[in-house]
Amino acid sequence: MDEGPSPLHEEILRLLWRGVTRPLSINTELRMVHPEEVEDALFDLEKMGYVKLRGPRNRVLMLLLSEWLLTRKGADHVAERRKSRGET
């Protein structure tokens, strides 16, 4: 994936920035988006280097026990986007 984050990716990055790191919590916040799309977007972000998964990768266990964390690249991206919008 060569292009930058999509709007869904950006929304997920904002949630992670706010501390919403558990897959079930992310899905709850993004209830208008199918959970599989959210999962795919998280793995896209991982491939881009913006996030990393802490915990098991097994689909069921991941929902219950894992959390997604921003990498330095992801945190810098969110901070830059917030700065460009004038957010603090």
C-alpha positions in Angstrom: 0.0 0.0 0.0 1.9 3.1 -1.3 -0.6 5.9 -0.7 -1.2 7.4 2.7 -3.9 6.6 5.2 -7.5 6.6 4.0 -10.3 8.4 6.0 -11.0 5.1 7.8 -7.3 4.7 8.6 -7.2 8.3 9.9 -10.2 7.7 12.1 -8.6 4.6 13.6 -5.4 6.5 14.2 -7.4 9.2 16.0 -9.0 6.6 18.2 -5.7 5.0 19.1 -4.3 8.5 19.9 -7.3 8.9 22.3 -6.4 5.6 24.0 -9.0 3.4 22.4 -6.7 0.4 21.7 -8.8 -2.8 22.1 -10.4 -4.2 18.9 -13.8 -4.5 20.5 -13.7 -0.9 21.6 -12.5 0.3 18.2 -15.4 -1.6 16.6 -17.9 0.0 19.1 -16.6 3.5 18.2 -16.8 2.8 14.5 -20.2 1.0 14.6 -21.1 2.3 11.1 -18.2 0.3 9.6 -18.2 -3.5 9.3 -15.8 -5.1 11.9 -13.9 -6.9 9.1 -13.2 -3.6 7.4 -11.9 -2.2 10.6 -9.7 -5.3 11.1 -8.4 -5.0 7.5 -7.7 -1.3 8.0 -5.7 -2.1 11.2 -3.6 -4.6 9.4 -3.1 -2.1 6.5 -1.9 0.4 9.1 0.5 -2.2 10.5 1.9 -2.8 7.0 2.4 1.0 6.7 4.3 1.1 10.0 1.7 3.3 11.8 0.6 0.7 14.4 1.6 -2.6 16.0 -0.4 -5.4 17.6 0.4 -6.4 21.1 -1.1 -9.8 22.0 -2.2 -12.8 20.1 -3.0 -12.7 16.3 -5.6 -15.5 16.5 -8.8 -13.8 15.4 -10.9 -14.7 18.5 -8.2 -14.1 21.0 -7.2 -10.9 19.3 -10.6 -9.5 19.9 -10.5 -10.4 23.6 -6.8 -10.1 24.6 -4.9 -7.9 22.2 -4.5 -4.2 21.8 -3.3 -2.0 18.9 -0.7 0.6 19.7 0.6 3.6 17.7 4.2 3.3 16.6 6.4 6.4 16.6 5.5 6.9 12.9 1.8 6.7 13.7 2.0 9.1 16.6 4.0 11.6 14.6 1.5 11.3 11.8 -1.5 12.0 14.1 0.4 14.9 15.8 1.1 16.5 12.4 -2.5 16.1 11.3 -3.8 17.6 14.5 -1.3 20.5 14.2 -2.4 21.2 10.6 -6.1 21.3 11.8 -5.2 23.6 14.7 -6.2 21.0 17.3 -4.3 20.6 20.6 
